[in-house]
Amino acid sequence: MKLLLDTQCWLWWFAQPERLSEEAITQIADEANELWFSVASIWEIGIKVAIGKLPLPESPDSYISSRMNQLGVRALEITATHALQAAALPLHHRDPFDRMLIAQTQLEDMTLVSADAIFRQYSNVSMIWATHS
Protein backbone atom coordinates (compact mmCIF):
# COMPACT_ATOMS: atom_id res chain seq x y z
CA MET A 1 0.00 0.00 0.00
CA LYS A 2 1.19 3.53 -0.78
CA LEU A 3 0.72 5.73 2.29
CA LEU A 4 0.77 9.51 2.13
CA LEU A 5 1.48 10.86 5.61
CA ASP A 6 -0.14 14.18 6.34
CA THR A 7 1.96 16.88 7.97
CA GLN A 8 0.57 16.45 11.47
CA CYS A 9 0.91 12.65 11.51
CA TRP A 10 4.45 12.81 10.18
CA LEU A 11 5.39 15.25 12.95
CA TRP A 12 3.62 13.12 15.58
CA TRP A 13 5.56 10.01 14.49
CA PHE A 14 8.76 11.67 15.67
CA ALA A 15 7.64 13.95 18.50
CA GLN A 16 4.41 12.49 19.91
CA PRO A 17 3.90 8.93 18.64
CA GLU A 18 1.45 8.21 21.46
CA ARG A 19 -1.06 10.45 19.64
CA LEU A 20 -1.19 8.05 16.69
CA SER A 21 -3.73 5.23 16.51
CA GLU A 22 -2.54 1.63 16.66
CA GLU A 23 -3.61 1.14 13.04
CA ALA A 24 -1.58 4.15 11.89
CA ILE A 25 1.49 2.95 13.79
CA THR A 26 1.13 -0.58 12.42
CA GLN A 27 0.73 0.61 8.82
CA ILE A 28 3.56 3.15 9.00
CA ALA A 29 5.89 0.57 10.54
CA ASP A 30 4.96 -2.13 7.99
CA GLU A 31 7.91 -2.36 5.61
CA ALA A 32 5.62 -3.72 2.89
CA ASN A 33 4.03 -0.26 2.62
CA GLU A 34 5.56 2.61 0.66
CA LEU A 35 5.72 5.81 2.72
CA TRP A 36 5.37 9.17 1.02
CA PHE A 37 5.57 12.76 2.26
CA SER A 38 4.29 15.55 0.05
CA VAL A 39 6.38 18.54 -0.89
CA ALA A 40 3.26 20.48 0.18
CA SER A 41 3.87 19.26 3.75
CA ILE A 42 7.53 20.20 3.58
CA TRP A 43 6.52 23.67 2.40
CA GLU A 44 3.90 23.91 5.17
CA ILE A 45 6.46 22.99 7.85
CA GLY A 46 8.91 25.57 6.51
CA ILE A 47 6.27 28.30 6.63
CA LYS A 48 5.09 27.37 10.14
CA VAL A 49 8.65 27.37 11.45
CA ALA A 50 9.34 30.76 9.81
CA ILE A 51 6.29 32.41 11.39
CA GLY A 52 6.94 30.89 14.81
CA LYS A 53 3.99 28.44 14.86
CA LEU A 54 6.13 25.28 14.83
CA PRO A 55 9.24 24.94 16.97
CA LEU A 56 11.71 22.30 15.78
CA PRO A 57 14.88 21.14 17.55
CA GLU A 58 16.96 21.96 14.45
CA SER A 59 16.62 23.78 11.13
CA PRO A 60 13.73 22.59 8.93
CA ASP A 61 16.03 21.34 6.15
CA SER A 62 18.08 19.23 8.56
CA TYR A 63 15.06 18.06 10.57
CA ILE A 64 13.02 17.04 7.54
CA SER A 65 15.77 15.35 5.54
CA SER A 66 17.17 13.37 8.49
CA ARG A 67 13.73 12.12 9.53
CA MET A 68 12.65 11.29 6.00
CA ASN A 69 15.77 9.16 5.70
CA GLN A 70 15.23 7.61 9.12
CA LEU A 71 11.67 6.55 8.28
CA GLY A 72 12.40 5.67 4.66
CA VAL A 73 9.90 8.20 3.31
CA ARG A 74 9.92 9.33 -0.31
CA ALA A 75 9.13 12.90 -1.35
CA LEU A 76 6.00 13.30 -3.47
CA GLU A 77 6.56 16.19 -5.85
CA ILE A 78 3.73 18.56 -6.78
CA THR A 79 2.75 18.44 -10.46
CA ALA A 80 0.53 20.65 -12.59
CA THR A 81 -2.04 17.83 -12.60
CA HIS A 82 -2.03 17.80 -8.79
CA ALA A 83 -2.53 21.57 -8.71
CA LEU A 84 -5.44 21.42 -11.14
CA GLN A 85 -7.07 18.60 -9.16
CA ALA A 86 -6.67 20.55 -5.90
CA ALA A 87 -8.27 23.61 -7.50
CA ALA A 88 -11.23 21.52 -8.72
CA LEU A 89 -12.02 19.98 -5.31
CA PRO A 90 -15.19 21.01 -3.49
CA LEU A 91 -14.51 23.66 -0.85
CA HIS A 92 -14.95 21.40 2.18
CA HIS A 93 -11.52 22.52 3.26
CA ARG A 94 -9.83 25.83 2.47
CA ASP A 95 -6.31 24.96 3.61
CA PRO A 96 -4.25 24.81 0.38
CA PHE A 97 -1.75 22.30 1.81
CA ASP A 98 -4.50 19.90 2.87
CA ARG A 99 -6.30 20.31 -0.45
CA MET A 100 -3.07 19.34 -2.20
CA LEU A 101 -2.81 16.19 -0.06
CA ILE A 102 -6.37 15.23 -1.04
CA ALA A 103 -5.61 15.78 -4.73
CA GLN A 104 -2.39 13.79 -4.55
CA THR A 105 -4.10 10.95 -2.69
CA GLN A 106 -6.81 10.78 -5.36
CA LEU A 107 -4.51 10.99 -8.38
CA GLU A 108 -1.68 8.77 -7.12
CA ASP A 109 -3.94 5.99 -5.76
CA MET A 110 -2.60 6.43 -2.25
CA THR A 111 -4.02 6.03 1.24
CA LEU A 112 -3.88 9.20 3.33
CA VAL A 113 -2.82 8.82 6.96
CA SER A 114 -4.51 11.69 8.76
CA ALA A 115 -6.31 12.83 11.91
CA ASP A 116 -8.18 15.59 10.08
CA ALA A 117 -11.88 14.65 10.11
CA ILE A 118 -12.78 17.08 7.32
CA PHE A 119 -10.92 14.85 4.85
CA ARG A 120 -13.77 12.34 5.21
CA GLN A 121 -16.03 14.73 3.30
CA TYR A 122 -14.11 14.16 0.08
CA SER A 123 -15.06 11.28 -2.18
CA ASN A 124 -12.54 8.89 -3.63
CA VAL A 125 -10.08 9.27 -0.73
CA SER A 126 -8.74 6.17 0.95
CA MET A 127 -7.82 6.98 4.58
CA ILE A 128 -6.27 5.52 7.67
CA TRP A 129 -7.62 7.35 10.70
CA ALA A 130 -4.55 8.35 12.69
CA THR A 131 -5.94 9.34 16.05
CA HIS A 132 -7.48 7.46 18.95
CA SER A 133 -10.90 9.11 18.97
C-alpha positions as CSV (number, residue, x, y, z in Angstrom):
1,M,0.0,0.0,0.0
2,K,1.2,3.5,-0.8
3,L,0.7,5.7,2.3
4,L,0.8,9.5,2.1
5,L,1.5,10.9,5.6
6,D,-0.1,14.2,6.3
7,T,2.0,16.9,8.0
8,Q,0.6,16.5,11.5
9,C,0.9,12.7,11.5
10,W,4.5,12.8,10.2
11,L,5.4,15.3,13.0
12,W,3.6,13.1,15.6
13,W,5.6,10.0,14.5
14,F,8.8,11.7,15.7
15,A,7.6,14.0,18.5
16,Q,4.4,12.5,19.9
17,P,3.9,8.9,18.6
18,E,1.5,8.2,21.5
19,R,-1.1,10.5,19.6
20,L,-1.2,8.0,16.7
21,S,-3.7,5.2,16.5
22,E,-2.5,1.6,16.7
23,E,-3.6,1.1,13.0
24,A,-1.6,4.1,11.9
25,I,1.5,2.9,13.8
26,T,1.1,-0.6,12.4
27,Q,0.7,0.6,8.8
28,I,3.6,3.2,9.0
29,A,5.9,0.6,10.5
30,D,5.0,-2.1,8.0
31,E,7.9,-2.4,5.6
32,A,5.6,-3.7,2.9
33,N,4.0,-0.3,2.6
34,E,5.6,2.6,0.7
35,L,5.7,5.8,2.7
36,W,5.4,9.2,1.0
37,F,5.6,12.8,2.3
38,S,4.3,15.6,0.1
39,V,6.4,18.5,-0.9
40,A,3.3,20.5,0.2
41,S,3.9,19.3,3.7
42,I,7.5,20.2,3.6
43,W,6.5,23.7,2.4
44,E,3.9,23.9,5.2
45,I,6.5,23.0,7.8
46,G,8.9,25.6,6.5
47,I,6.3,28.3,6.6
48,K,5.1,27.4,10.1
49,V,8.7,27.4,11.5
50,A,9.3,30.8,9.8
51,I,6.3,32.4,11.4
52,G,6.9,30.9,14.8
53,K,4.0,28.4,14.9
54,L,6.1,25.3,14.8
55,P,9.2,24.9,17.0
56,L,11.7,22.3,15.8
57,P,14.9,21.1,17.6
58,E,17.0,22.0,14.5
59,S,16.6,23.8,11.1
60,P,13.7,22.6,8.9
61,D,16.0,21.3,6.2
62,S,18.1,19.2,8.6
63,Y,15.1,18.1,10.6
64,I,13.0,17.0,7.5
65,S,15.8,15.4,5.5
66,S,17.2,13.4,8.5
67,R,13.7,12.1,9.5
68,M,12.6,11.3,6.0
69,N,15.8,9.2,5.7
70,Q,15.2,7.6,9.1
71,L,11.7,6.6,8.3
72,G,12.4,5.7,4.7
73,V,9.9,8.2,3.3
74,R,9.9,9.3,-0.3
75,A,9.1,12.9,-1.3
76,L,6.0,13.3,-3.5
77,E,6.6,16.2,-5.9
78,I,3.7,18.6,-6.8
79,T,2.8,18.4,-10.5
80,A,0.5,20.6,-12.6
81,T,-2.0,17.8,-12.6
82,H,-2.0,17.8,-8.8
83,A,-2.5,21.6,-8.7
84,L,-5.4,21.4,-11.1
85,Q,-7.1,18.6,-9.2
86,A,-6.7,20.5,-5.9
87,A,-8.3,23.6,-7.5
88,A,-11.2,21.5,-8.7
89,L,-12.0,20.0,-5.3
90,P,-15.2,21.0,-3.5
91,L,-14.5,23.7,-0.8
92,H,-14.9,21.4,2.2
93,H,-11.5,22.5,3.3
94,R,-9.8,25.8,2.5
95,D,-6.3,25.0,3.6
96,P,-4.3,24.8,0.4
97,F,-1.8,22.3,1.8
98,D,-4.5,19.9,2.9
99,R,-6.3,20.3,-0.4
100,M,-3.1,19.3,-2.2
101,L,-2.8,16.2,-0.1
102,I,-6.4,15.2,-1.0
103,A,-5.6,15.8,-4.7
104,Q,-2.4,13.8,-4.6
105,T,-4.1,10.9,-2.7
106,Q,-6.8,10.8,-5.4
107,L,-4.5,11.0,-8.4
108,E,-1.7,8.8,-7.1
109,D,-3.9,6.0,-5.8
110,M,-2.6,6.4,-2.2
111,T,-4.0,6.0,1.2
112,L,-3.9,9.2,3.3
113,V,-2.8,8.8,7.0
114,S,-4.5,11.7,8.8
115,A,-6.3,12.8,11.9
116,D,-8.2,15.6,10.1
117,A,-11.9,14.6,10.1
118,I,-12.8,17.1,7.3
119,F,-10.9,14.8,4.8
120,R,-13.8,12.3,5.2
121,Q,-16.0,14.7,3.3
122,Y,-14.1,14.2,0.1
123,S,-15.1,11.3,-2.2
124,N,-12.5,8.9,-3.6
125,V,-10.1,9.3,-0.7
126,S,-8.7,6.2,1.0
127,M,-7.8,7.0,4.6
128,I,-6.3,5.5,7.7
129,W,-7.6,7.3,10.7
130,A,-4.5,8.3,12.7
131,T,-5.9,9.3,16.0
132,H,-7.5,7.5,19.0
133,S,-10.9,9.1,19.0
